């Protein structure tokens, strides 16, 4: 895979924490992975918005049913989700 060297200005505290998390993989690998995941989320968000436009939003009853069926590891950390 071709790579491109870039220069970024980032929050110093954030970079320090990221370096600790990255460890031996290095900051570039961590940032590359984070960008890939962010772009995947943006593509998914766009697809969901298209589906909402075509079919309408998911009914609240269906969202509640799906949330009830999904296992929750820590209910205290769970945040309510808004429709796309």
OpenMM code with the backbone's topology and positions (N, CA, C; nanometers):
from openmm import Vec3, app, unit

residues = "UNK UNK UNK UNK UNK UNK UNK UNK UNK UNK UNK UNK UNK UNK UNK UNK UNK UNK UNK UNK UNK UNK UNK UNK UNK UNK UNK UNK UNK UNK UNK UNK UNK UNK UNK UNK UNK UNK UNK UNK UNK UNK UNK UNK UNK UNK UNK UNK UNK UNK UNK UNK UNK UNK UNK UNK UNK UNK UNK UNK UNK UNK UNK UNK UNK UNK UNK UNK UNK UNK UNK UNK UNK UNK UNK UNK UNK UNK UNK UNK UNK UNK UNK UNK".split()
positions = [
    Vec3(0.0857, -0.1175, 0.0000),
    Vec3(0.0000, 0.0000, 0.0000),
    Vec3(0.0901, 0.1235, 0.0000),
    Vec3(0.0686, 0.2145, -0.0936),
    Vec3(0.1492, 0.3362, -0.0938),
    Vec3(0.1160, 0.4228, 0.0274),
    Vec3(0.2145, 0.4917, 0.0762),
    Vec3(0.1932, 0.5810, 0.1902),
    Vec3(0.2329, 0.7223, 0.1501),
    Vec3(0.1772, 0.8177, 0.2208),
    Vec3(0.2086, 0.9584, 0.1973),
    Vec3(0.2464, 1.0208, 0.3301),
    Vec3(0.3589, 1.0869, 0.3343),
    Vec3(0.4009, 1.1550, 0.4551),
    Vec3(0.3288, 1.2888, 0.4629),
    Vec3(0.2678, 1.3167, 0.5788),
    Vec3(0.1946, 1.4415, 0.5985),
    Vec3(0.2404, 1.5083, 0.7273),
    Vec3(0.2142, 1.6341, 0.7378),
    Vec3(0.2444, 1.7099, 0.8588),
    Vec3(0.1120, 1.7570, 0.9176),
    Vec3(0.0907, 1.7293, 1.0454),
    Vec3(-0.0341, 1.7654, 1.1120),
    Vec3(-0.0053, 1.8451, 1.2377),
    Vec3(-0.0968, 1.9311, 1.2733),
    Vec3(-0.0908, 2.0022, 1.4008),
    Vec3(-0.1985, 1.9426, 1.4894),
    Vec3(-0.1570, 1.8821, 1.6006),
    Vec3(-0.2497, 1.8125, 1.6895),
    Vec3(-0.2309, 1.8594, 1.8326),
    Vec3(-0.3337, 1.8415, 1.9132),
    Vec3(-0.3287, 1.8728, 2.0557),
    Vec3(-0.2163, 1.7923, 2.1210),
    Vec3(-0.1245, 1.8583, 2.1904),
    Vec3(-0.0068, 1.7924, 2.2480),
    Vec3(-0.0452, 1.6829, 2.3477),
    Vec3(-0.1459, 1.7082, 2.4295),
    Vec3(-0.1892, 1.6073, 2.5263),
    Vec3(-0.2468, 1.4848, 2.4581),
    Vec3(-0.3210, 1.5081, 2.3523),
    Vec3(-0.3790, 1.3983, 2.2765),
    Vec3(-0.2689, 1.3140, 2.2118),
    Vec3(-0.1685, 1.3803, 2.1573),
    Vec3(-0.0568, 1.3085, 2.0947),
    Vec3(0.0175, 1.2252, 2.1990),
    Vec3(0.0398, 1.2801, 2.3163),
    Vec3(0.1104, 1.2053, 2.4211),
    Vec3(0.0331, 1.0794, 2.4591),
    Vec3(-0.0980, 1.0919, 2.4760),
    Vec3(-0.1790, 0.9741, 2.5099),
    Vec3(-0.1794, 0.8744, 2.3944),
    Vec3(-0.1876, 0.9259, 2.2726),
    Vec3(-0.1878, 0.8378, 2.1551),
    Vec3(-0.0561, 0.7608, 2.1447),
    Vec3(0.0548, 0.8259, 2.1714),
    Vec3(0.1848, 0.7566, 2.1667),
    Vec3(0.1892, 0.6430, 2.2685),
    Vec3(0.1336, 0.6668, 2.3874),
    Vec3(0.1315, 0.5611, 2.4890),
    Vec3(0.0461, 0.4438, 2.4430),
    Vec3(-0.0680, 0.4738, 2.3837),
    Vec3(-0.1579, 0.3682, 2.3352),
    Vec3(-0.0942, 0.2937, 2.2182),
    Vec3(-0.0294, 0.3669, 2.1288),
    Vec3(0.0288, 0.3060, 2.0087),
    Vec3(0.1421, 0.2101, 2.0431),
    Vec3(0.2207, 0.2441, 2.1439),
    Vec3(0.3320, 0.1570, 2.1827),
    Vec3(0.4263, 0.1305, 2.0670),
    Vec3(0.4647, 0.0045, 2.0519),
    Vec3(0.5636, -0.0318, 1.9497),
    Vec3(0.5094, -0.0185, 1.8071),
    Vec3(0.3768, -0.0150, 1.7901),
    Vec3(0.3195, 0.0001, 1.6560),
    Vec3(0.3518, 0.1362, 1.5973),
    Vec3(0.3655, 0.2346, 1.6833),
    Vec3(0.3967, 0.3689, 1.6373),
    Vec3(0.2734, 0.4539, 1.6161),
    Vec3(0.2945, 0.5832, 1.6240),
    Vec3(0.1863, 0.6797, 1.6114),
    Vec3(0.1238, 0.6770, 1.4720),
    Vec3(0.2068, 0.6593, 1.3691),
    Vec3(0.1528, 0.6571, 1.2324),
    Vec3(0.0514, 0.5455, 1.2152),
    Vec3(0.0809, 0.4269, 1.2670),
    Vec3(-0.0117, 0.3139, 1.2544),
    Vec3(-0.1412, 0.3422, 1.3288),
    Vec3(-0.1322, 0.4015, 1.4466),
    Vec3(-0.2518, 0.4333, 1.5238),
    Vec3(-0.3377, 0.5366, 1.4513),
    Vec3(-0.2757, 0.6425, 1.4010),
    Vec3(-0.3497, 0.7473, 1.3305),
    Vec3(-0.4099, 0.6909, 1.2024),
    Vec3(-0.3354, 0.6072, 1.1297),
    Vec3(-0.3868, 0.5460, 1.0073),
    Vec3(-0.5113, 0.4625, 1.0369),
    Vec3(-0.5057, 0.3826, 1.1428),
    Vec3(-0.6204, 0.2996, 1.1817),
    Vec3(-0.7388, 0.3871, 1.2236),
    Vec3(-0.7117, 0.4926, 1.3000),
    Vec3(-0.8188, 0.5824, 1.3449),
    Vec3(-0.8854, 0.6517, 1.2257),
    Vec3(-0.8066, 0.6937, 1.1272),
    Vec3(-0.8639, 0.7565, 1.0078),
    Vec3(-0.9477, 0.6576, 0.9279),
    Vec3(-0.8991, 0.5347, 0.9152),
    Vec3(-0.9744, 0.4326, 0.8434),
    Vec3(-1.1095, 0.4086, 0.9093),
    Vec3(-1.1103, 0.3954, 1.0413),
    Vec3(-1.2348, 0.3721, 1.1153),
    Vec3(-1.3273, 0.4930, 1.1028),
    Vec3(-1.2744, 0.6130, 1.1146),
    Vec3(-1.3560, 0.7347, 1.1017),
    Vec3(-1.4209, 0.7418, 0.9636),
    Vec3(-1.3449, 0.7106, 0.8596),
    Vec3(-1.3998, 0.7147, 0.7244),
    Vec3(-1.5054, 0.6067, 0.7040),
    Vec3(-1.4866, 0.4895, 0.7643),
    Vec3(-1.5893, 0.3845, 0.7581),
    Vec3(-1.7177, 0.4327, 0.8254),
    Vec3(-1.7035, 0.4967, 0.9401),
    Vec3(-1.8210, 0.5490, 1.0114),
    Vec3(-1.8931, 0.6538, 0.9278),
    Vec3(-1.8178, 0.7394, 0.8605),
    Vec3(-1.8792, 0.8421, 0.7766),
    Vec3(-1.9530, 0.7788, 0.6584),
    Vec3(-1.8948, 0.6747, 0.5975),
    Vec3(-1.9632, 0.6059, 0.4881),
    Vec3(-2.0911, 0.5407, 0.5386),
    Vec3(-2.0852, 0.4770, 0.6540),
    Vec3(-2.2038, 0.4135, 0.7117),
    Vec3(-2.3105, 0.5175, 0.7431),
    Vec3(-2.2690, 0.6303, 0.7986),
    Vec3(-2.3631, 0.7381, 0.8299),
    Vec3(-2.4343, 0.7856, 0.7029),
    Vec3(-2.3596, 0.7971, 0.5923),
    Vec3(-2.4189, 0.8401, 0.4655),
    Vec3(-2.5186, 0.7363, 0.4136),
    Vec3(-2.4838, 0.6083, 0.4229),
    Vec3(-2.5748, 0.5020, 0.3789),
    Vec3(-2.7020, 0.5037, 0.4624),
    Vec3(-2.6876, 0.5190, 0.5934),
    Vec3(-2.8061, 0.5229, 0.6801),
    Vec3(-2.8929, 0.6440, 0.6491),
    Vec3(-2.8306, 0.7570, 0.6192),
    Vec3(-2.9079, 0.8766, 0.5834),
    Vec3(-2.9839, 0.8531, 0.4531),
    Vec3(-2.9198, 0.7873, 0.3562),
    Vec3(-2.9880, 0.7544, 0.2301),
    Vec3(-3.1066, 0.6612, 0.2560),
    Vec3(-3.0872, 0.5631, 0.3429),
    Vec3(-3.1958, 0.4704, 0.3748),
    Vec3(-3.3096, 0.5427, 0.4454),
    Vec3(-3.2764, 0.6337, 0.5371),
    Vec3(-3.3804, 0.7125, 0.6042),
    Vec3(-3.4579, 0.7956, 0.5023),
    Vec3(-3.3864, 0.8536, 0.4053),
    Vec3(-3.4528, 0.9362, 0.3038),
    Vec3(-3.5435, 0.8515, 0.2153),
    Vec3(-3.4999, 0.7300, 0.1837),
    Vec3(-3.5779, 0.6446, 0.0944),
    Vec3(-3.6933, 0.5748, 0.1649),
    Vec3(-3.6671, 0.5231, 0.2851),
    Vec3(-3.7663, 0.4395, 0.3537),
    Vec3(-3.8256, 0.5038, 0.4785),
    Vec3(-3.7727, 0.6180, 0.5188),
    Vec3(-3.8160, 0.6811, 0.6426),
    Vec3(-3.7344, 0.6276, 0.7593),
    Vec3(-3.7364, 0.6982, 0.8724),
    Vec3(-3.6599, 0.6538, 0.9881),
    Vec3(-3.7156, 0.5234, 1.0453),
    Vec3(-3.6302, 0.4544, 1.1165),
    Vec3(-3.6728, 0.3304, 1.1831),
    Vec3(-3.7723, 0.3687, 1.2921),
    Vec3(-3.8869, 0.3012, 1.2969),
    Vec3(-3.9866, 0.3328, 1.4005),
    Vec3(-3.9291, 0.3131, 1.5414),
    Vec3(-3.9706, 0.3996, 1.6322),
    Vec3(-3.9208, 0.3952, 1.7704),
    Vec3(-3.9429, 0.2584, 1.8334),
    Vec3(-4.0565, 0.1939, 1.8022),
    Vec3(-4.0850, 0.0612, 1.8601),
    Vec3(-3.9803, -0.0411, 1.8162),
    Vec3(-3.9380, -0.0320, 1.6903),
    Vec3(-3.8364, -0.1247, 1.6393),
    Vec3(-3.7004, -0.0979, 1.7027),
    Vec3(-3.6674, 0.0293, 1.7210),
    Vec3(-3.5419, 0.0629, 1.7885),
    Vec3(-3.5417, 0.0095, 1.9313),
    Vec3(-3.6533, 0.0264, 2.0016),
    Vec3(-3.6638, -0.0235, 2.1389),
    Vec3(-3.6502, -0.1754, 2.1431),
    Vec3(-3.7144, -0.2426, 2.0471),
    Vec3(-3.7069, -0.3888, 2.0416),
    Vec3(-3.5632, -0.4343, 2.0153),
    Vec3(-3.4959, -0.3682, 1.9237),
    Vec3(-3.3572, -0.4038, 1.8922),
    Vec3(-3.2655, -0.3771, 2.0117),
    Vec3(-3.2858, -0.2638, 2.0768),
    Vec3(-3.2031, -0.2324, 2.1948),
    Vec3(-3.2268, -0.3339, 2.3062),
    Vec3(-3.3494, -0.3787, 2.3212),
    Vec3(-3.3798, -0.4778, 2.4239),
    Vec3(-3.3164, -0.6124, 2.3964),
    Vec3(-3.2952, -0.6439, 2.2702),
    Vec3(-3.2356, -0.7723, 2.2329),
    Vec3(-3.0827, -0.7685, 2.2354),
    Vec3(-3.0251, -0.6486, 2.2334),
    Vec3(-2.8791, -0.6353, 2.2274),
    Vec3(-2.8204, -0.6447, 2.3675),
    Vec3(-2.7162, -0.7258, 2.3861),
    Vec3(-2.6562, -0.7359, 2.5202),
    Vec3(-2.5849, -0.6062, 2.5575),
    Vec3(-2.6032, -0.5646, 2.6813),
    Vec3(-2.5398, -0.4437, 2.7307),
    Vec3(-2.4395, -0.4832, 2.8377),
    Vec3(-2.3141, -0.4467, 2.8168),
    Vec3(-2.2101, -0.4811, 2.9146),
    Vec3(-2.2122, -0.3885, 3.0347),
    Vec3(-2.2366, -0.2606, 3.0090),
    Vec3(-2.2377, -0.1651, 3.1188),
    Vec3(-2.3477, -0.0632, 3.0911),
    Vec3(-2.4630, -0.0868, 3.1471),
    Vec3(-2.5791, -0.0022, 3.1210),
    Vec3(-2.5559, 0.1421, 3.1634),
    Vec3(-2.4719, 0.1661, 3.2642),
    Vec3(-2.4467, 0.3019, 3.3112),
    Vec3(-2.3749, 0.3839, 3.2052),
    Vec3(-2.2949, 0.3207, 3.1195),
    Vec3(-2.2214, 0.3935, 3.0172),
    Vec3(-2.3022, 0.4112, 2.8889),
    Vec3(-2.4153, 0.3451, 2.8792),
    Vec3(-2.4948, 0.3471, 2.7571),
    Vec3(-2.5567, 0.4852, 2.7367),
    Vec3(-2.5391, 0.5395, 2.6188),
    Vec3(-2.5965, 0.6696, 2.5847),
    Vec3(-2.7110, 0.6475, 2.4889),
    Vec3(-2.8171, 0.7260, 2.5013),
    Vec3(-2.9271, 0.7123, 2.4055),
    Vec3(-2.8779, 0.7508, 2.2654),
    Vec3(-2.9243, 0.6770, 2.1645),
    Vec3(-2.8844, 0.7032, 2.0270),
    Vec3(-2.9941, 0.7811, 1.9582),
    Vec3(-2.9542, 0.8687, 1.8713),
    Vec3(-3.0531, 0.9422, 1.7928),
    Vec3(-3.0539, 0.8850, 1.6532),
    Vec3(-3.1659, 0.8958, 1.5875),
    Vec3(-3.1748, 0.8431, 1.4513),
    Vec3(-3.0941, 0.9303, 1.3575),
    Vec3(-3.0468, 0.8681, 1.2482),
    Vec3(-2.9619, 0.9398, 1.1517),
    Vec3(-3.0379, 1.0427, 1.0733),
] * unit.nanometer
topology = app.Topology()
chain = topology.addChain("A")
for resn in residues:
    res = topology.addResidue(resn, chain)
    for name in ("N", "CA", "C"):
        topology.addAtom(name, app.Element.getBySymbol(name[0]), res)
